[in-house]
């Protein structure tokens, strides 16, 4: 007796395969002549995932002004690079360069700089590949009004050839820069992730990369006993919008 495969059963098989293979998912939507609802309609890069899916996070703070001297083309002294792994613990290899699933670069700005940035963004926002929402820009401006001298804020972004920096809506960081007492929180769509303590050395004790002054490493998957930096032993002073 021949078994019959219903259309529903076939679609379920295709859906499971597409969920497991993003490339296959993209091919299916392309063949259908449809756009994937998970990706922006304007082909902007995919934003950062939800916090609960992050199994490992590495956040590095850069000093763009050696010895405190302003550098042409770098208006902000400090920057941050965040790398995120979402794969299962057995597949995470932080030692392999470029093994992360997501990476953003962030210009860290003080209160005055973030106020000026939000004003500029409101004027140029509509022309950008991935426009930011007006309410997010207003939230940042309001937040800047409450910032203290040691606080820095930055919006998660990637740089795309021909499009410049593409910023992610409602995805940002708040940093209190204070040496080994530095606090940082990554905010994704209103939910905050307090990053562990920052270290001035790599996991093996060696100096950090060129320009990197501090690094925080979060292991939520338990893939290593020595890679992550310790959690804060006090309540974080970072604020969440």
C-alpha positions in Angstrom: 0.0 0.0 0.0 1.4 3.3 -1.0 1.5 6.0 1.7 0.3 9.5 0.8 2.3 12.6 1.8 0.0 15.5 2.4 0.9 19.0 1.4 1.0 20.0 5.1 3.5 17.2 5.9 5.7 18.3 3.0 5.6 21.9 4.1 6.6 20.8 7.6 9.6 19.0 6.3 10.7 22.0 4.2 10.2 24.3 7.1 12.4 22.2 9.4 15.1 22.0 6.8 15.0 25.8 6.2 15.1 26.5 10.0 18.3 24.5 10.2 20.0 25.9 7.1 19.8 29.7 6.6 21.2 29.4 3.1 18.5 26.9 2.1 15.9 29.3 3.6 17.2 32.1 1.4 17.1 29.9 -1.7 13.5 28.9 -1.0 12.3 32.4 -0.7 14.3 33.4 -3.8 12.7 30.5 -5.8 9.3 31.6 -4.6 10.0 35.2 -5.7 9.2 36.3 -2.1 11.0 38.2 0.6 12.0 36.5 3.8 10.0 38.3 6.6 12.9 37.7 9.0 15.1 40.0 6.9 14.6 43.8 6.3 12.9 44.5 3.0 15.8 46.8 2.0 18.4 44.1 2.3 20.0 45.7 5.4 22.2 43.3 7.4 20.5 41.2 10.0 20.5 42.8 13.5 21.7 41.2 16.7 19.8 38.2 18.0 17.8 38.2 21.2 19.8 38.0 24.5 18.5 34.6 25.4 20.1 33.1 22.3 23.6 34.4 23.1 25.8 31.6 24.4 29.1 33.6 24.4 29.9 37.3 24.1 33.2 39.1 23.8 33.3 42.9 24.2 36.5 44.8 23.5 37.0 48.5 24.3 39.4 50.4 22.1 41.3 53.6 22.7 41.4 55.4 19.3 43.6 58.3 20.6 47.0 57.0 21.6 48.3 58.9 24.7 45.1 60.9 24.6 45.9 62.8 21.4 43.0 63.3 19.0 43.4 61.4 15.7 42.1 62.7 12.4 39.1 60.7 11.2 38.3 59.3 14.7 36.0 61.9 16.4 35.3 59.5 19.3 38.2 58.4 21.5 36.6 55.1 22.6 35.0 52.4 20.6 33.7 48.9 21.2 33.6 45.7 19.2 31.2 43.0 20.2 31.4 39.4 19.0 28.5 37.0 19.7 28.3 33.2 19.4 24.9 31.5 19.3 25.9 28.0 18.5 25.8 25.1 21.0 28.8 24.9 23.4 30.4 22.0 21.6 30.7 24.0 18.4 32.0 27.3 20.0 35.6 27.9 19.2 36.5 31.4 20.4 40.2 30.9 19.5 39.4 30.6 15.9 39.3 34.0 14.2 36.0 35.0 12.7 34.1 32.0 14.2 31.4 34.2 15.8 27.9 34.4 14.3 27.4 38.1 14.9 29.7 41.1 15.2 29.1 44.8 15.6 31.3 47.9 16.0 30.2 50.7 18.2 31.4 54.3 18.5 31.2 55.2 22.2 30.0 58.7 22.7 29.7 61.0 25.7 26.5 63.0 26.5 27.4 65.9 24.2 28.4 63.7 21.3 25.3 61.5 21.5 23.0 64.5 21.6 24.7 65.9 18.4 24.6 62.4 16.8 20.9 62.0 17.3 20.2 65.4 15.8 22.3 64.5 12.7 20.5 61.1 12.4 17.1 62.7 12.5 18.1 64.8 9.4 19.7 62.0 7.5 17.7 59.0 8.8 15.3 58.6 5.9 18.2 58.2 3.4 19.9 55.4 5.3 19.8 51.7 4.4 18.2 50.8 7.8 16.5 53.9 9.2 16.2 54.2 13.0 12.9 54.8 14.6 12.1 58.3 15.9 11.2 57.0 19.4 14.6 55.3 19.7 16.5 58.5 18.7 14.4 60.4 21.2 15.1 57.8 23.9 18.8 58.2 23.3 18.6 62.0 23.5 16.7 61.8 26.8 19.2 59.3 28.2 22.1 61.6 27.3 20.5 64.3 29.5 21.0 62.0 32.5 24.5 60.8 31.7 27.5 61.5 34.0 31.1 62.3 33.0 32.2 58.6 33.1 29.3 57.3 31.0 29.4 56.5 27.3 26.7 55.3 24.9 26.8 53.8 21.4 24.5 52.2 18.9 25.3 48.8 17.4 26.4 49.0 13.8 28.1 47.3 10.9 29.9 48.9 8.0 28.7 48.1 4.5 30.5 49.0 1.3 28.7 51.7 -0.4 26.3 52.3 2.4 28.6 53.4 5.3 27.5 52.5 8.8 24.2 50.7 9.2 22.8 51.1 12.6 20.5 48.7 14.4 17.2 50.0 15.9 16.9 49.7 19.7 20.2 47.9 20.0 22.9 49.8 21.9 25.4 49.8 24.8 25.8 51.8 27.9 29.3 51.9 29.5 30.7 53.4 32.7 34.4 53.6 31.9 36.5 53.1 35.1 39.5 50.8 34.4 39.0 47.3 35.9 35.8 48.6 37.5 34.2 49.3 34.1 30.6 48.3 33.8 28.8 47.7 30.5 25.3 46.7 29.5 24.1 45.5 26.1 20.5 46.5 25.4 18.5 44.6 22.8 14.9 45.8 22.2 14.6 47.0 25.8 16.1 43.9 27.4 19.5 44.4 29.1 22.5 42.0 29.4 25.1 43.0 32.0 28.5 42.1 30.7 31.0 40.5 33.1 34.0 42.4 34.5 36.6 43.8 32.1 40.2 42.6 32.0 43.3 44.3 30.6 44.7 41.0 29.5 43.7 38.1 27.2 42.5 34.8 28.7 46.1 33.4 28.6 47.4 36.5 30.4 49.0 38.0 27.3 48.4 41.7 26.4 45.3 42.4 24.4 45.4 43.4 20.7 46.6 46.7 19.4 44.5 49.6 20.6 42.4 47.3 22.9 42.5 48.5 26.5 39.8 46.3 28.1 37.9 43.1 27.3 34.9 41.4 28.8 34.1 37.7 28.1 30.8 36.0 28.8 30.4 32.2 28.7 26.8 31.2 29.2 27.2 27.8 27.5 30.0 26.4 29.8 32.4 25.6 26.9 35.5 26.7 28.9 36.7 27.0 32.5 39.2 29.7 31.9 38.1 32.0 29.0 35.4 34.1 30.6 36.0 37.1 32.9 34.4 37.0 36.4 31.0 38.4 37.0 30.7 41.6 39.0 30.7 41.1 42.8 28.4 44.1 43.2 25.3 45.3 41.6 25.9 47.0 38.2 25.6 50.7 38.2 24.6 50.6 34.5 21.2 52.0 33.7 18.7 50.5 31.4 16.4 52.6 29.2 
